[in-house]
Amino acid sequence: MPSAKIWRHLMSVDLSFFRSETFQRLRAESRAKGRAEDILLILDERGIEVPDDVRARITDCTDLETLRTWLRRSVTTTTAGDLFTDTSG
């Protein structure tokens, strides 16, 4: 059946891009951007002013673990600058 073969060929998808370094980098950047937006949203909803330098530090950060720490802190902090202060010790 030539039509089935043609159809299979047309419908085949090259998934190599999704395994590529480029895709993994873009995915990580997207996750970091989303996490930074979440931090800023929480601070905004809590009525906490975010100075431009703090906003830039949050949005420029690409380390997901750092952003995760700041996200946790954004729920309880009283100032945006305190996101960057380690209060564990």
Sine and cosine of phi, psi and omega as CSV:
sin_phi,cos_phi,sin_psi,cos_psi,sin_omega,cos_omega
0.00,0.00,0.99,-0.16,-0.01,-1.00
-0.90,0.43,-0.57,0.82,-0.03,-1.00
-0.91,0.41,-0.60,0.80,0.03,-1.00
-0.91,0.41,-0.64,0.77,0.02,-1.00
-0.90,0.43,-0.69,0.73,0.04,-1.00
-0.89,0.46,-0.70,0.72,0.00,-1.00
-0.88,0.48,-0.72,0.70,0.02,-1.00
-0.87,0.49,-0.65,0.76,0.02,-1.00
-0.90,0.43,-0.68,0.73,0.00,-1.00
-0.92,0.40,-0.56,0.83,-0.08,-1.00
-1.00,0.00,-0.14,0.99,0.02,-1.00
-0.93,0.36,0.63,-0.78,-0.07,-1.00
-0.86,-0.50,0.75,-0.66,0.06,-1.00
-0.99,0.13,0.95,-0.32,-0.06,-1.00
-1.00,-0.07,0.08,1.00,-0.07,-1.00
-0.88,0.48,-0.52,0.85,0.01,-1.00
-0.85,0.52,-0.62,0.78,-0.07,-1.00
-0.95,0.31,-0.22,0.98,0.07,-1.00
-0.97,-0.22,0.00,1.00,-0.10,-1.00
-0.98,0.18,0.35,-0.94,0.08,-1.00
-0.88,0.47,-0.62,0.78,-0.01,-1.00
-0.87,0.50,-0.73,0.69,0.00,-1.00
-0.89,0.45,-0.70,0.72,-0.02,-1.00
-0.88,0.47,-0.64,0.77,0.04,-1.00
-0.91,0.42,-0.71,0.70,0.01,-1.00
-0.89,0.45,-0.62,0.78,0.01,-1.00
-0.91,0.43,-0.71,0.71,0.01,-1.00
-0.90,0.45,-0.67,0.75,0.03,-1.00
-0.89,0.46,-0.64,0.76,0.01,-1.00
-0.91,0.42,-0.68,0.74,0.02,-1.00
-0.90,0.43,-0.66,0.75,0.01,-1.00
-0.90,0.44,-0.68,0.73,0.01,-1.00
-0.88,0.47,-0.69,0.73,0.02,-1.00
-0.89,0.45,-0.66,0.75,0.00,-1.00
-0.92,0.40,-0.65,0.76,0.04,-1.00
-0.88,0.47,-0.67,0.75,0.04,-1.00
-0.89,0.46,-0.62,0.78,0.03,-1.00
-0.89,0.45,-0.68,0.73,0.02,-1.00
-0.86,0.50,-0.74,0.67,-0.01,-1.00
-0.90,0.43,-0.59,0.80,0.04,-1.00
-0.90,0.44,-0.71,0.71,0.01,-1.00
-0.88,0.47,-0.72,0.69,0.02,-1.00
-0.87,0.49,-0.67,0.74,0.02,-1.00
-0.89,0.45,-0.72,0.69,0.00,-1.00
-0.89,0.45,-0.50,0.87,0.02,-1.00
-1.00,0.08,-0.03,1.00,0.03,-1.00
0.97,0.24,0.38,0.92,-0.01,-1.00
-1.00,-0.04,0.83,-0.55,0.01,-1.00
-0.93,0.37,0.68,-0.73,0.00,-1.00
-0.89,-0.47,0.97,-0.25,0.04,-1.00
-0.88,0.47,0.39,-0.92,-0.05,-1.00
-0.84,0.54,-0.63,0.78,-0.02,-1.00
-0.92,0.38,-0.58,0.81,0.04,-1.00
-0.94,0.33,-0.69,0.72,0.04,-1.00
-0.85,0.53,-0.69,0.72,-0.01,-1.00
-0.90,0.43,-0.66,0.75,0.01,-1.00
-0.89,0.46,-0.64,0.77,0.01,-1.00
-0.93,0.37,-0.75,0.66,-0.08,-1.00
-0.96,0.28,-0.39,0.92,0.02,-1.00
-0.99,0.10,-0.27,0.96,-0.05,-1.00
-0.95,0.31,0.71,-0.71,0.03,-1.00
-0.89,-0.46,-0.01,1.00,0.00,-1.00
-1.00,0.08,0.91,-0.41,-0.09,-1.00
-0.90,0.44,-0.59,0.81,0.01,-1.00
-0.92,0.38,-0.66,0.75,0.06,-1.00
-0.88,0.47,-0.72,0.69,0.01,-1.00
-0.89,0.45,-0.59,0.81,0.05,-1.00
-0.89,0.45,-0.67,0.74,0.05,-1.00
-0.88,0.47,-0.73,0.68,0.01,-1.00
-0.90,0.44,-0.59,0.81,0.04,-1.00
-0.88,0.48,-0.72,0.70,0.04,-1.00
-0.87,0.49,-0.70,0.71,-0.02,-1.00
-0.92,0.39,-0.49,0.87,-0.05,-1.00
-0.90,0.44,-0.34,0.94,-0.01,-1.00
-0.97,0.25,-0.46,0.89,-0.10,-1.00
-0.86,-0.51,-0.21,0.98,-0.08,-1.00
-0.91,0.42,0.42,-0.91,0.05,-1.00
-0.98,-0.22,-0.32,0.95,0.10,-1.00
-0.69,-0.73,0.48,-0.88,-0.02,-1.00
-0.89,0.46,-0.59,0.81,-0.01,-1.00
-0.90,0.43,-0.43,0.90,0.01,-1.00
-0.94,0.34,-0.19,0.98,0.08,-1.00
-0.84,0.54,-0.53,0.85,-0.14,-0.99
-1.00,-0.05,0.00,1.00,-0.04,-1.00
-0.99,-0.15,0.83,-0.56,0.04,-1.00
-0.98,0.20,0.91,-0.41,-0.02,-1.00
-0.97,-0.26,0.20,0.98,-0.07,-1.00
-0.98,0.18,-0.32,0.95,-0.11,-0.99
-0.85,-0.52,0.00,0.00,0.00,0.00
